[in-house]
Amino acid sequence: MSDREKIFQVYLQEYEKLKAEQTQRIGFRDNLIYATLGVFGTIVTFAVSSQTNYNALLIVPWVCLVLGWTYLVNDEKISAIGRYIRLTLVEKIKEQTGHTDVESIFGWEIAHRNDTRRKRRKIEQLIVDQITFVISGIVALIAFWFVVSKPPLAISIIWWIELVLLLILGVEIIIYADLAKGR
């Protein structure tokens, strides 16, 4: 086997490993939404079961922040793997093979981004992500504010910190939403 063939095999193995990681991250990311909804249900059920439990509503924003950030990081890595394959690995393989038709090398990596409904789907996903990880936390904060009259100063400070962090998460989700079409 020539050096060129060996390098080509290394690139193919890299592709296989990247796709395996991407697949694993997709499954984990998608399950985070279900986990988040389950945790919300549990916390809200506990919080509304008694007036003494209303402070539990302040846990919802922390859940939103932790799981939302984890979701965002995994989503970004999924996109980064796809971007690396499309923009870097394809070029390396073109160089090794002399094949210049980019779309025939790992064509799916490029083709699925050209779907005419991609941008709409990505915007819809952005809205779902915002509702799940930001709006739901803000709703819990607003509910807490209305059901707890005159919370102690420390609790009020926590409330404001949670609100600011949720807004930051919301901005980050928008920044990392991969709305672009094409390669």
C-alpha positions, 0 to 999 in steps of 0.5 A: 500500500502506498503512502497516498493510500495509507493517508487516504485510509487514515482520512476514511477512519477519521471520517468514521470516528467523527460520524460515530461521535456526531451520532452519539452527540445527536442522541445525547442532545435530543434526549436532553430535551426529554430529560428537561421536560421530565425534570420540569414536571417533577419540580413544578409538581412539587412546587405547587403541592404546597405553599411552603414549596414555592421556592422550588420554582427557583430550581427550574432556571438552574435546570434550564441553564445546566441542561440548556448549556449542555444541549448548546455545547453538544449542538455546537460540536455536532455542527463543528464536526459537520463543518470540519467534514465539509470544509477540511476533510473533503479538501484533504481527500480531494488532494489525495485522490485528485477528485474535484467533484466536492459534492460526490465526496461525502455528498450527504454532508453538503446536500442536506444543507441545501434543502429548501426548508432548512432555514425554516426548520432551523428557525423552528428549532431555535424557537423550540430551544428558546422555549425549552431552555430560556422561556420556561425558566423565565416563566418559573421566575415570573411565577415565583415572583407572583406567588412569593410575596416579599422574598428575602434579599438573598432569594431576590438576588438569586432571582435576578442572577438566574434571569440574567443567566437565562438571557445570556443563554438565550443570546448564546442559543441564537448565536450558535443557531446554524441557520446557513444553507449550503456548504 
